Amino acid sequence: MADGLVHAAGVGLALTGMIQVTSLTGRLPEFQSTSVWIYAIGLVAMFSISAVYNIWPVSSTKLVLRRFDHATIYLFIAATYTPFIAHAEQSAFITALLVFIWAAAGFGVVLKVAFPGRCEPLGVLLCVALGWSGLLVYDAVFSPLPATTVGFIVGGGVLYSSGVVFHLWDSMRFQNAVWHAFVISAAVFQFLAVFNLVSTAASAAGKDAERVSFEPKGATKPRL
């Protein structure tokens, strides 16, 4: 029951966040706008699938749902990185970074869907490593961001990593609810980082559009 309440809150917050952040994408370039939608869909998908799996009664269906619940974690990590990579200065390195992040997430999906219940330590290690891999590209992706945005990103990462302790602590009472409460808190922190990024970019794009609209069209220099 406690876990169900936590998941209900998580799904509600995810849907609200999706509406809020995607409403700002109208003035963004196509790639950046798409990256925000990828993040928002990943956010809702992770919490929705997790809710279905954790509330479902013990059965063979629950075991199948478990595969997809664990697999979407990797996809959500990649989806969270995507808006930040999309807003970085584009280059061959940035493109390769995006491909690497999604390839690593794809490997995690295969690991959980094709080999359920196996290599659990490797699965947890891959989640943590993928989540903190942004430190390796800090200068290219995150250093241009405001300190507040970076703080939200790091705070979310710390909460995710701290929650892993409770995820592995099977004997603790309310262990699953506590673990998912950490996940929701971390997702809120990183949502705020994405929202700050998108709202700033949308505001800048709006100002540029207004400046262009006020420029006189077809104006010519006066002849002397």
Helices and strands as residue ranges (DSSP letters): H 2-22, G 25-27, H 30-55, H 60-87, H 92-114, H 120-132, G 133-137, I 138-142, H 147-168, H 175-214
